[in-house]
Every structure is written in C-alpha cells, then in structure tokens.
Amino acid sequence: MTGLVDCTKAVTDDIGRLLLAENVRTIEQSMQNSEERKAEWVVQARGREKTISTLLGDLQYERTYYRHRVTGEFKYLTDELLGLEPHQQIDTGLQADMLTKAKEMSYEQVVQSY
C-alpha cells in the first residue's frame, strides 16, 4: 500500500506541476498581449528562464523582462503578478512547510524529505 501511495503522490505532483506551468504560461501570454501593459511597459528581453522550488517540485518557466516607458524601471511583470520577489527561488508555501518540519527534525532530515 505504501508503494502505491508514494507512486500516486509522485504522479499527482507531476500533474500539479504541469497544470501550474500551464497557468504561468497563460499569465505570461496575457501579460504580453495586454493593451494596458503595452501602454506603460516595453519589452526589454523575452524568454528569460526562472526556476522556483514549490511543494510540487521545481517549476521552470520563461518570462519577459519589461521597462517602464516613463520611469525606466525594470520588472518581470509575471513574477510580480505571481507574488514572487526578485531573486526568490523558493515558494513561500514550501518555505513555511520546511520551517514547520524543521521544528520536528534536523535540517538534514528536512532537506532529504524533499
């Protein structure tokens, strides 16, 4: 039974990661096509890769880097919409889970559990 549960969890995590990646792609496309965005932000660079660790595993996606027409500020608007800080590599849900586990076990055990 335990093996079956582990296998099922691995499959559902994979499906969840695929759904999450598709949602992020949809958000990215919407941002690229947005007339509101085009009025304020200019594409600086496309296809920049990002990897973020989540409870479902590592999520890799491509995003666009923008420059504000007036202020000259640079941003990854998709990351901002997703609530990700610049240079963030671990999702806050995973961070919270790791902290909870760290109270119960050693750091090495927490890392090995992922």
N, C-alpha and C positions, 0 to 999 in steps of 0.2 A: 504494500500500500504506500509506504513512504516513497519508494522509487516512482510510483505513478504520480503522486502528488508533486514531487520535485520536477518531473518531466512536464506535467501540466502547467506548473508555475513558470517554467522556462518558456513554454510556448506562449502563454498569455502575456508574459513580459515582452516577448518578441513582437507580438501583435500590438500591444500597447505602444511600444517604441515606434512601430511603423505608422500607427494612427497619429501619434504625436508628431512625427516627422512630416506627415502629410498636412497636418494642421498648420505647422510652422511654414511649410511651403505655400500654403494658401494665404496665410497672413503676409508673407513676403511678396507674393504676386499682387495682392490687393494694395499693398503699400506702393509698389512700383507703378501701378495703374491709377492710383488715386489722383484726381484733379486737384484736390486740396493740397496734397503733398507737392505736386508739381508747381503750384503757385509759390510755395515757400522754400522748398528744398530741391537742390540739384544733385544728380548722381555724380559721385566722385569716383567710386570704384564698385564694380559688380563681382559677385561670386566669391566673396571672402568667406573662408570656412571658419566654422566655430564648432567646438565640441563642449558639451556640458554634461556632467555626470548627474543622473537622476535616479530615483528609486527603481526605474525600469531598466537602468543601464545607461551607457553612454549614448547621447544623442548628437549626431553630426548633421549640420545643415549649412547652407550657404546663405549669406545675407549681403545687402547692399549698404555701402557707406555713402552718406549724404553730407552736403554742405549747405548751410542756410544761406539763402540769397542775400539777406541784409546783414546779418551779424557775422557771417563767415564761420559760425560754429559747425563742428563736425559731429555726426552721430550715426549710429546704427539704429534706425528708427524701429526696425522689427524687434531688436533686443529691448529697446525701451518699452515697446508695447507689451512684450512678454514679461516685463518687470525685472529684467536682468541688468545688473550693474556692469559698467565697463570692466573687462578682465575677469569677470566672475566665471568660475569653472565648475562650481558645484551648485546644484539647485538647492534652494532653501529647505525644501521638503527632505532631501537627502541629508542636509546638514543637521536638521532637527532630529532625524532618525539616528544619525551617528552619535549625537550628543546624548540621546536617551540611552542608547546601547552602551556608551562609554561609562555611564554611571554604574552599569551592571557587570562590565567585563573590562579587560585590559585593552589598551589602544591597539595592540597587535591583533587581538581577537576580533575587534570591531572591523579593522581593515580586511581581515581574512573572511569575514562574514559577507562581504560584497564581492 
